[in-house]
Amino acid sequence: MFNAPLASHHNDNGCLHSLTVRPIKPTQRSQWDELMSSQHYLGFKSLVGESIRYIAELRGRWVALLGWSSAALKCHPRDAWIGWPQVLQWQRLYLVANNSRFLILSGIDIPNLASKTLSLNLKRLSRDWQKIHGHPILLVETFVDISRFSGTCYKAANWIYLGQTQGFGKSARRYYYHGQPKAVFIRTLRKSARHWLTDPFAICAVRSS
């Protein structure tokens, strides 16, 4: 339960051993949404498709928020890296999750907090997804605004940089050009993730594992 001022300032890297990351409780959703809306540079309305909201805590204080949602329908760098045919892409896309929001809360300044939070989150993401949505996650993706960020925390957490998007967005089922390319990062949650995503006969094993 959050019970401390959000503006508290931390600079002790040693405190990261007590960092925890967990899904929010139902009663915390409105607070999570409000903080994400007011502090994230993109604002916040909702998470698309299947989703999970997470909080990172230090000694009972909220220090970061993460939002996971369904994967992007199309992403050329990701799709080329996976190498899946289109028919399997539509069938297996649910096994990919998008880190659509990541926010270090205002006033929090702890070295390595972002990468540590990502690492802890990924250790439990697939298990949580299985519990909530009934299936695992094999691959995760994120899109970084290169005009604002370099993706340092994703690189430190061993995500793979695949290239840039072409600067298109989607609204009301239509794609439009906004001219702001995003850096594409992915990370597998299983060593055999690419196999499970591209082998037509592998899906039964994924569901039963």
N, C-alpha and C positions, 0 to 999 in steps of 0.2 A: 504494500500500500504506500502510495506517495504521501509523505508527511513532512517534507522539508522544502525550503525556498528554492525555486528553480534557478535563481541568479547566483547561487553559491558558487564560488570559484575554487577549483581544485588544480593544483600543479604538482602533486606528488605522484610520480609514475609508479611508485611502489604499491599504491592502493589498487592497482588493476587486478591483483590476485583475488580480490573480493567482488569483482565485476560479475554480474549475472545477467542473462538475457532470457526472456520468457514471453509467451503470448500474453496479451492483456486479458484481464478479467472482463466479463460483460459490463460490469458497472463502471469500467474505466474507459469505455469506448468514446464517450462524449468528450472527456478530458483529452484523450489522445488526439481526436479529430480537431479539437480547438487549438491545441498547441501546434499541430502540423499546419493547420490553416494560417495561423498567425505568424509562425516563425520560418516556415520553409519558403524559399524564394519563388517557388511555383504556386504557392498556396495549396489548398486541398479541398476537394469536393467528395471524392469517393475512390475506392479501389475497384479495378475492373475484374469482373469474373470471380473465380475462386481466389480467396485472399486470406491473409493472416496479418494482424497488427502485433508488433513486438515492442517491448520496452527493455532498455538496458538500465540496470540499477547498480548503484554503489552505496552500500550501507543504508538501504531504504530510500535513497534519492534517485529520482529519474534523471538520467544524464543523456540518453539518446533514444530516438524512436526510429523504428524501421517498418516499412510497409511492403508486403509482398502481394503480387497479384498475378493474374494469368499472363502468359507470355505474349509478346507482340505477334500478330498474325503473320507478318512478313518482316524479315530482316536479312538482307542479302549476305552480309558477312557471317552471320550465325548460320544461316541455311547452307552456305557454301562450306563452312567448316564441318558441319554435321554430315553433309553429303546425302541427305535423304531425298527420295523422289517425292513429288508433290502429294501423291496419294497418301504416303506414309506421314508426311508433314502434318496433314490435317488430322490424321488418326492419332499421332503421338505428341502433338503440341501440348496436350494437357500435362505431360511429364516434365515440362519446362516452366519455371517460375521467374517472374520479373521483379527485381528489387526496384520498385517504382518510386519509393520514397526512403530517404535516409537523412536523418536530422540529428546533429549534435545540438543539444538545447543551449539556449542563450546563457552566457556567463560561465559555461563549462570549458575549461582549458586544461586538458590532460594529454601529454604526449602518448601517442600510439593508441588512444582510446578508440578511434574509428576502426582501425584494422583489427584490434582485439574484439571489438563488438561484432564485426562481420564474421570473424572466425568462430566465435562462440555461437552465433546465430546459425551458421551453416552446419554445425555439428548436430543440431537438433531439428533443422527445418524439414527434412524429408519425413522424419518420424512424426512430427506435429501435423504435417500435411496428410499423412496416412490416417492419423487419428481423426482429423476434422473433415477431410474431403474424400477419404476412402482409397487413396492411391499415393504412391511415393513420388518424389521429385528426383530426376536424374541429372538435370542440368539447370543452372541458374544464369540469368543475364541481367545486365543493367546498361543504361544509356547515360553517359556523362556529358553535360554541356561543356564543350571545350572552350567556350568563351569565358567561362567562370572557373572551371576546375581542371585539374590534370589527371584525376583518377588515382592519386597517390595511395589512398587507403585501400583501394581495390588491388593495386599492384602489390602492396605490402601483404595483403591477405591471399596472395597467389592466384588472383584472377588473371585470365589471359586476354590481352588486348587483340582484337580482331580487325580493327580498322574503323572507318567512319560510315555513318548513314549518309544518304544522299540529300538530306534536308527536307524530307517530306513528313507530314503529320496526317493524322486521321481524325475526321470529325463527321458525325452522322453518316457513317459508312462510306464516306468519300475521302480520298487522299488529296492533300493540298500541299503546295510547296511553300515552306516558311523560311527557307534559306539559312537554317541554323543546324548544321551537321552535328551529330552526337557521336562520341567515341563509344564503341561497342566492346563491352567486357563480358566474358563468360567464365564459368567454372563448373567442372563436372563434380557431382557428388558421389559418383562411382567410377572406378577405373574403366569399366566396360560400358560407360554411358553411351558412347557413340554407337556401339554394337546394338544395344537395346533399342536405340532410336531408329536404326536403319535396317535391322534384320526383320523381315516380315513375319518370321516364326518365333520371335523372341518375346512377344508381348505377354504370353501366358505366364512365362517365367517371371516377368516383372511384376505382374499382379499377384503372384503367389509368394513372392519373396518378402 
